[in-house]
Amino acid sequence: MPISDSDVKWVSAPQIGLLEQLYIPAIVQGLGTTIRHSLSAMFGKGAITQQYPEVRPNLPANYRGVHRLNRDEQNRVKCVACYMCSTACPAHCIDIVAAPSPWPDREKYPETFVIDELRCIYCGMCEQACPVDAIELTTLFDLTGLNREDMMFDKEKLLSVYDQTVKAGTDPVRTKAGRLGVASEPAQPGITFSSTAQS
């Protein structure tokens, strides 16, 4: 069935004057917004601009910044070299070389553990995949380096990020359970876990 002529609305292109062609109204509108924000900041109605780096931003505890490798109670690296984080990483920026563990409570440990922070997309998949809560994303965001090698975080550098965040009291807020982590705890009979809250 064809469309009737009464249902068709013909639209013509608007006529643009000289001021619109020179973008004068848009410039005036932008300057008005800038002046309005500046006046509200001057008179204490709330600053729009943060004066970084003099004023550090107050980031939420679940911010995904620089990685860290966690230590256990005996100050050892918590990682068991299971390759779950490396497998889950969509950017393929985690490289692990496993070695037999010198400790009796685990089979392997990472001889080398390297994260390419320039390649990482900070999605948090490594953190979610880790069965022992060994890797976490911290609230550190001011990541700088003079060359690519500076941005390759090895095991020692990742452990130093852990020491730095623990000392500063800026531990990430994550869900943890048990000595090693949520996934490592054996299921207890009669207890079921659900992703939805019970009311």
N, C-alpha and C positions, 0 to 999 in steps of 0.2 A: 504494500500500500504506500503510495507516494506521500511525501510530507506536504501539507497544505500551505498555501502562501501566508496564511495568518500566523502559522507557527514559526515562520522564518523571520529573524530580526537581523536587518542589515546594519553593520557597524562601520562607520567611516573612521579613518585615522585622525587622531586629534591634531589640531593645528598647534605647532610649537612656535612660540614667539622668540624674539631675539634674546631675552633674558634667560629662557630655558635652554637655548642653544649654547649660551655662555656659562651655564650651570650656576648662575648667580643665586637663584632661590635655594638650591641645595647647599651652597657654601654658607649662605646666611643661616640656614637651619642648623648646619653643623656647628658653626661658631656659637649660636645660641645655646646649644646643648653643652658645649665646653664651658661657656661662661656660667651657665646655671649650675653645673657641677662644681666649678671653682668657687663660686659664692657660697654654696652649701657647705663645702669643706672649710672655707675661711671662717664661717660663723658657727662651726661646731655641730652641724647637722649630720655629720657622718662623712668621713673621707672616702672617696672613690678609689684613689690611687694609693697603693702600698709603697712606702719608701724603702724598697729592697735595694741593697743588702743591709742598710742600717736597721730596719725593722724586719725581723724574720717572720715569715708566715706561720701561723698556727695551723698545722696540717692535722687532719683527723688521724686517729690511730690505725685505721685500716688503709691508709695511703700506700700505694705500691711503688716504692722507690728502689734503691740499691739492695741487692741480695745480701744475705749473710748465711753462713753455715753455723748452726748451733752446736754448743758443747753440751756434753752430758754432765752428771754429777761428779764424775772423776776427771773433768776438764779435758776429755777426749772428744774428738770430732764425733758427732752423733750419727753421721751418714754411714750406711751399711753397704754402699755401692751396689744397689739393686737396679740401677739404671732407669727407674720409673720416671724420674724428672726429665732425664734426657729423652726418653721415649715420648713423653707427653708434650714436650716443648715444640710448638708449631714453628718457631724460628730456627730450630736446630743450633742453638748457641751454647749448649752445655756439653762439655767433653769430660768424660770420666775414665780413668784407668784404675781398675780394681786390683787389689793384692790380697793375699791371705792375711787374715787378721792376727795380730800378735796377742789379742785378748781372747779369753775363752768364751765370752758371752756373745760372740758374733762370728760369722763365717768369713766375711770380707770387710774391708774398709777401703776408702778411696786413697790410692797412692798419689794420684793427681786428680784435681777437680778444678776445671777452668770454665768460667762463664764469660762470653764475649758480650760485655755490657752495651756495645754499640749495635750489635745485631738483635739484642733482646727487645721484645715489644712490651714487656712488663705486664703480661696478661695474668700472671699468677697460677698458671697451669702446673708449673713445677712444684709449687707449694701445696697445691691440692693433691697432686699425685703422690707425694712423699708419704710412705707409710709410717715413718718414725719421726716426723716433724723436724727433719734435719735442715731443711732449707726454708728461709722465709724472706719476704720482701719487707724492707724497713721504711721508715719515714724520711730517710736521707735522700735528698733530691738534687743537691748541688754537686753533680758529678762532672769533674773536669779532667782533662788529660792533654798533654802536649803531642802525643802520637797514639797510634792504634795500640801499641804494646801497653801503654798506661791503662787502657780500658779493658784489658784482659785480666779479670780477677781470678787469681789462682787460690788454692786452698788456704794459704797463709793470709792472704789479703781478705778473703771472705770471713775467716775466723777473727781477724782484727776488727772487721765491721761489727761482729757480734760483741767483742769486748767493748768497743766504743759505744754501742747502743745500750748495753747493760749498764755501763758506767754513767751514761747520760740519763738513764731512766726512761728511755724512749722505746721500750720493747713493743713490737707489734701486738695488736690485739687479735688473737686467733683462738679457735676452739681447740682445746687440748684435753686429753684424758690419759691418765696412766703414765708410766715411766717413759715409754718410748713414743706413744702417740695413739690416736684413736684407732687406726687400722691395725695396730699391732696387738691390741688387747683381745684375749680370747672371749668368745661369746659366752655369756653366762646363761644357764638354763632359766627359762621363765621371763627373761628380760628381752624386750624387742625395742628397736629404735625406729622412730618414724621421723620423716622430714617435716611433717605438719604438726603444729602445736595442738595438744589436746586441751579442750575447754571444759 
